[in-house]
Amino acid sequence: MRPEDTNFFRENETGEANQQYIPCIVLAEKATNPDANPGTQMSLRSRPSQFEHFYVSFPHDKIIQVTLNRPEKLNSINKATSREIQQIWGLFDQDESLWVGIITGAGRAFCTGADLQEWNEMNKTGVVNDMSAPGLAGLPRRAGKKPIIAAVNGICMGGGFEMVANCDLVIACSSAIFSLPEVKRGIVPVAGCLPRLTRTLGLQRTTDLVLTGRNVRAKELHDWGLVSRVVESAAEVVPVAIQVAQDMCRNSPDALIVGRLGIRQSWEAGSVEEAVSILADRWYPRLMAGPNFSEGIQAFVEKRSPNWIDSKL
């Protein structure tokens, strides 16, 4: 990984994407005008919360939740919805008051990937499906800077699985079914999950999933290391995800960002030493320079709870 690739935002996750998708959501001046007052606060709470195929909620002061809401289509995602959610995550990373994100689905599915009916129509007209970063709903190839938890409430297939493979934590109900059935339709999952799953699960297990297209349960993926926690029922998934997010929010927001970056570099960088160097030489000094670093140590010495402020990283 090149040093310039360690930026929190890829180019098309900031400038190009935000400019292109202005019709979906009216962006604040800071997102669209680089010369805007740097003190201007981005706030997703003032944006529309209800969209055609998903909605946005705030289950806790510092947590944002995106719920896919197309249950009759098993929460498959068309291009317009993908662009809208991608933009939500971009704004989430800019909104200093939000520290952790959650994505889940309504009904019996988490997400079954791209809308193949729309894809079929695109094939008829010769339109090529865009596989560029950050991918479906802004997740399979997301760099970002803040953690996103996948609360898998049911069927998770195709692009939905690719989204989950790049989330920071995965919490799933015991009845959730995962699969990469693309091979059965003459397709290959190319939005980022193949190298990520190979690193997470290993060659043999990834080959098993990708070349058979078989269904696997949450427990099996938990045993393999992809799912962090398995809960008994679908109704428990989101509450548990919110509890985990709240646990994160008790910590320094600066440490959440830099700690996540260090994990990501370890996962994606070319070598262990490269990942350590990027974290120690570039980002840890920024962490130390922030007020939350000294606050955490002072609170420990004074035997009190720290008073964190929103991250400026």
Order of alpha helices (4+ residues) and beta strands (2+ residues): alpha-alpha-beta-beta-alpha-beta-beta-alpha-beta-beta-alpha-beta-beta-alpha-alpha-beta-alpha-beta-alpha-alpha-alpha-alpha-alpha
